[in-house]
Structure formats: C-alpha cells, structure tokens
C-alpha cells in the first residue's frame, strides 16, 4: 500500500464518528451542536495524528501533506462545524453539509 492509499484510509477512518451520527442528526435525534463538535473534532484529531505521523512538531502553521482525494471533504467538515459553533451559520446549513457527506461517504464507514 502506498502512503497516499494509507492516508486516504486514515481520512475515511477519521470521518467515521461523523458518518456514524450523521443519520441520527439528519433524522432529528441528535442536535446541531453535537454534530458540529463531532465534525470539528474528527478533523482536528486527523490533523493532529498526521502531524505526529509526519514528525511535524511545529504548531505555528506547519502544513501537513494531505491527499487531494478527501482534502476538500475534511475542509468542508471543519469549516461547516466551526462556522456553526461560531454562530456564522445555522443548523439547516449543517444539515445540508451532512446530507452531502452522507450521500458521498455514508457507505464508507469503516467496520468496527
């Protein structure tokens, strides 16, 4: 397996918490606060793990190398979740983002 393939697998794994509660959020059984925190937390954990993996100790803007395949999705998860938590958007915006995420990746949840 190439490093890119491994990183793509790790990105899918990082999205697992989002994909697991996404259906409950979209069905109204989870609130937007929990969804947004899950979205932001998933991306933060991924970035932290990749920095550690790549040996990047600089916390002042060091860039990690992220495969292009899922980079936009992780950016959207973080931007949407952080935007909601900063009162820049509402729960309907989070629902639109999660609807698209579930359409694209809902069947990609890694097995436990």
C-alpha positions as CSV (number, residue, x, y, z in Angstrom):
1,X,0.0,0.0,0.0
2,X,1.4,3.4,-0.9
3,X,1.4,6.3,1.7
4,X,-1.3,8.0,-0.3
5,X,-3.5,5.0,0.0
6,X,-2.8,4.7,3.7
7,X,-3.6,8.4,4.2
8,X,-6.9,8.0,2.3
9,X,-7.8,5.1,4.6
10,X,-6.9,7.2,7.7
11,X,-9.1,10.0,6.4
12,X,-12.0,7.6,6.0
13,X,-11.4,6.4,9.5
14,X,-11.3,9.9,10.8
15,X,-14.7,10.6,9.3
16,X,-16.2,7.5,11.0
17,X,-17.6,9.4,14.0
18,X,-19.3,11.9,11.6
19,X,-20.7,9.2,9.5
20,X,-21.9,7.2,12.5
21,X,-24.1,10.0,14.0
22,X,-24.9,11.7,10.6
23,X,-28.1,9.7,10.1
24,X,-29.3,10.4,13.6
25,X,-28.6,14.1,13.2
26,X,-30.5,14.2,9.9
27,X,-33.4,12.3,11.5
28,X,-33.6,14.9,14.3
29,X,-32.3,12.5,17.0
30,X,-29.1,14.5,17.6
31,X,-28.7,18.2,17.7
32,X,-26.6,20.5,15.6
33,X,-24.2,21.3,18.5
34,X,-23.3,17.7,18.8
35,X,-22.9,17.3,15.1
36,X,-20.7,20.4,14.7
37,X,-18.5,19.3,17.6
38,X,-18.2,15.9,16.1
39,X,-17.3,17.4,12.7
40,X,-14.6,19.7,14.1
41,X,-13.2,17.1,16.4
42,X,-12.8,14.5,13.7
43,X,-10.8,16.8,11.6
44,X,-8.7,18.1,14.5
45,X,-7.9,14.5,15.5
46,X,-6.9,13.6,11.9
47,X,-4.7,16.6,11.5
48,X,-3.0,16.0,14.9
49,X,-2.4,12.4,14.1
50,X,-1.0,13.2,10.6
51,X,1.4,15.8,12.1
52,X,2.6,13.3,14.6
53,X,2.9,10.7,11.8
54,X,4.9,13.0,9.6
55,X,7.1,14.2,12.5
56,X,5.8,17.8,12.4
57,X,6.3,19.4,15.8
58,X,5.8,23.0,14.7
59,X,2.3,24.1,15.8
60,X,2.7,27.5,14.2
61,X,1.4,26.9,10.7
62,X,3.3,23.8,9.6
63,X,1.5,22.2,6.7
64,X,0.8,18.5,6.6
65,X,0.7,16.8,3.2
66,X,-2.9,15.7,2.6
67,X,-4.1,13.7,-0.3
68,X,-6.3,15.6,-2.6
69,X,-9.0,13.0,-2.7
70,X,-10.6,13.8,0.6
71,X,-9.0,17.2,1.5
72,X,-12.0,19.2,0.3
73,X,-14.3,17.0,2.4
74,X,-12.3,17.5,5.5
75,X,-12.1,21.2,4.9
76,X,-15.9,21.3,4.4
77,X,-16.5,19.3,7.6
78,X,-14.2,21.6,9.6
79,X,-15.5,24.8,8.0
80,X,-19.1,23.9,8.4
81,X,-18.8,22.7,12.0
82,X,-16.6,25.7,13.1
83,X,-18.9,28.1,11.3
84,X,-21.9,26.8,13.2
85,X,-20.1,26.8,16.5
86,X,-19.1,30.5,15.8
87,X,-22.8,31.4,15.1
88,X,-22.0,32.1,11.4
89,X,-24.5,29.6,10.1
90,X,-27.5,27.6,11.4
91,X,-28.5,24.0,11.8
92,X,-30.0,23.9,8.3
93,X,-26.5,24.7,6.9
94,X,-25.1,21.8,8.9
95,X,-27.9,19.6,7.7
96,X,-27.1,20.5,4.0
97,X,-23.5,19.7,4.5
98,X,-24.2,16.4,6.3
99,X,-26.7,15.4,3.6
100,X,-23.9,15.7,1.0
101,X,-21.4,14.0,3.2
102,X,-23.7,11.1,3.8
103,X,-24.5,10.8,0.1
104,X,-20.9,10.7,-0.8
105,X,-19.4,8.7,2.1
106,X,-22.3,7.1,4.0
107,X,-21.5,3.6,2.8
108,X,-17.7,4.1,3.5
109,X,-18.0,3.8,7.3
110,X,-15.1,1.5,8.4
111,X,-16.2,-1.7,10.2
112,X,-15.6,-1.6,13.9
